[in-house]
Amino acid sequence: MLLKVIKRRALTLSSGLELVDFGFALPYTWVLVEGGEGRALGVAMTLPEEIQRYTNSIGEPSVEEFIERVDSLNVIERTLGLAAINAVSQYHMDLSGAEWVDVLDLIPENAGKVALIGNMPPLVRELREKGYELYVFERNPKLWDRETLSDVLEYHLLPEMDAVIASASCLVNGTIDMLLERAKRAKIFVLTGPTGQLLPEFLRGTGVTHLASMKVVDIKKAILGLKLGSFKGFEKGNRKYVVEVG
């Protein structure tokens, strides 16, 4: 299970980081950490449709306590765990080699079939305008439209894809392992969105080729947006980047 691997790697870098604040909220769950080099904010997409009855197994909240729960069967614990790992990642992230480009710039012009895991309308529109043979998969029926495919078809169709752009929320809902296994033919596999704030080295050797995410550059503004439940309010405190996993 990939989340177990990520957990093990993240715990080696969490020492010395203090939990400043956190919130399980919409649209993103967030964790704020602090160390000798300052503060860092990590987020993970909250998936309300996945939530069932919750019994809290977390004792005293801490960075390590959250990280330990990232492979939990409980989606709330998993979401808090991933947000904590993203906070640790952002604290240690060196973006000197990052490209401040759009995720679409990563798709080769000669790519034939492109899979989009998660219905992201702006990306859908631009990919179709560029003429790719696009397959859009979505788990949440509320986000379906006439051209959206159920995520149950991912298993059958991903082996045919030349490129995959996956919402990093696939880490939260536990489908990442299946996606990588079925998409081995794809020359490019991008995890995109704020949930993909992971350190690239956490994903080396997994099949993920790029991370297209957001660096929080104004923590105060970003947290205010999160507390107000605002996508745009949160994103105003961020800057998009793309890094190669290698």
N, C-alpha and C positions, 0 to 999 in steps of 0.2 A: 504494500500500500504506500503510494507516494507520500501521503501526509506523514507517515511514520518516519520516512527518510528526512523530510523537511524538518520535522520536529527535532530529530536528533542533531541535525546540523545547526538549527537555530539555538538550541540550548547551550551550545559551546560558545555562543557570542552574547548571551544574555547576562552574564556575570557583571555585576557592577551597575546595572541599569535598574532604576527605581520606577515603580508604577506611580505616576502622578495623578492620573484621572482616567476614567473609562465610561463608556455608555453603550448599552445594547439598545439600538434605536433605529428608526427609519430616516433616510434611506440606507445609511451605513452605520454599522457598529464601529466604534473607534476606541483606540488605546493610546494614551499619551505617556511616553517614558522620558526619563532624564538621566544623563550621565555626565562625566567630566567635560564632554565636548558640547553639551547643551541638550536641547529637547528634540524629540522626533515624534511624529504622529503617524500611526498606522490605521488603516481602515479595512473593512470587509463588508461586502454587500450583505444586507439582511434579507433573508428570504422568508417572509411571513407565511407563505403557503406550505413551507416545510415544517413549521413549528407544531409540536404535539405537547402533551402534558410534560411539564418540566420539574424535575426534582434536583435541586442544586447540590452538586457534589463538590463544589469548590469551597475550600475552607476559608482561609484568609487570602483575599485576592492579592496576587503578585504577578509579575511578568512571567516567572517560571510556572506558577500555578495555571495560568491561562494557556501557556504553550503546551503544557502536559496534556491538555484536553483537546488539542487540535484534531486528533483522530478519534474523538468520542463519537458514539452513535447518536448523541444528542446534538441537534443542529445549533442550539444556542451556545453550548460549550465549544463546539467546533468553530463557530463564527468568532467568538471572543478569542479563541486560540489563534486563529489566522490573523486577526487584527493585531494581536500582540507580536506575532512573528513579523508582520509587516512593519510594525514600529521598530523592532530590533533591526530589521533589514534597512529601513530608512536611516536609522542612526549611523549604521556602518557603510551606507551606500556611497560609492565614489562615482559620481556622474561626469567625471572629466572626459570619459570616452563615449558619453551618450550622444545620441542624435536627437535634436529637438525637431522631429519630423512627425508627420501623420502616419498612422499605422498602414494606410493604403499604399504608401510609398514602398512598403516591403514586398508587395505582391508582384511577382514577375509578370511582364506584359504578355508572355506566352503561356501563362498558366491557363489551363483549360477549365477544369471543374474546381470551384472554390466553395468551401463550406463555411458558413457563419453559425457558430454555436451560440445561440441567444439572439433574439430578434432586436437588433439595434438599428432603427429606421434610418438614421443618417448614413451609416455604413452600407446598409442595404441599397439605398438610393444611389450612392456613388459607385458601388461595385457594379450595379446593373447598368449605369450610364457608361461605364468603361467596357461593357460588353462581355464580362465574364459569365460563364454558365454557373449561376449561383444557386446554392441550396441553403435555405435558412431553417434552422432547427430551433425549437423553443419548447420548454417543459411547461411553462405557465400558460394555461389556455386563455387567460385574460390578455395575453400579449400576442395572440395569434391573429393573423389576417388571412385572406384567401390564398396567399402564396406561401404561407408558413407551414413547415412540416413538423409533425410531432417528434419529440426527441427519441421516441422508441425506434425511429427509422435510422438513427445515427449508426447503430450497430451494422446495419445492412449496407448503407451507402458510403460511409467514411472510407472504406478501402479503395474507392474509386476516385478519391479527391487528390488534386495536385497541390492544394494549399488549404490550410485551416486557420481561421481566426476564431478563437474561442473566448467568450467572456470568462474572466478569471473566477467568476462565481461558480464555475465547475469544480473549483477546489472546495467550495463550501458545500455543494450538494453531493459531493463524493463521486462524481462521474469522470474525473480527470484520468484515472487509470484506464478505464474502458476507451475513452477518446484516443489516448496515445497508442493503445494497443491496436485499435482498428484503423488508425490513420497513418500507419507506417509507410505507406507509399508517398505521402505528402512530402514535398521538398521543404516546405516551410510550415511551422506550427507556432502561431503567435497566441500568447495569453494577453488579453487586453482589458483595460479598465482599471479603476483605482484598486480593486482587490488584488491586482497583479503587482504589488509593490515589493515583491520578494527580491532578495539578493540573487543575481544570476547564478552564483555558484551553488545555490540550493537546488538548482534544477539541471545541472550539468549531467549528461548521460541519460536523460529521461526521454528525449525526443522533442522537448520544447526548444525552439530555435531562437525566439525573441520574446521579450517582455515589453509591452507598450502600456505604460502606466502614467502616474502623476506624482510629482514631487511636491510636497506641501512646502511652500515658500513663505507663507504667512499663516502661522499656526493659529493665532488669535482669530483671524477672519474665518479660517476653515472650520474651527471648532464652533464658532457662532453659527455658521451655516448648518453644521451637523445638529446642533441643539435645536435649531428651528426647523429641522426636517427638510432642508432645502438642498436639492442637487446643485442648482446654480450658485447658491450662496457658498457651498463648500468648494466648488470648482473655481471660484474667483480667487481663492487663496492658493491655487496650484499652478504647476506648469507641466505640460505633457512632455514625455520623453520616450525614447525607444533604445533598448540595450540588447545586444546580441548575447545569447546564453553561452555559446561557444562549446 
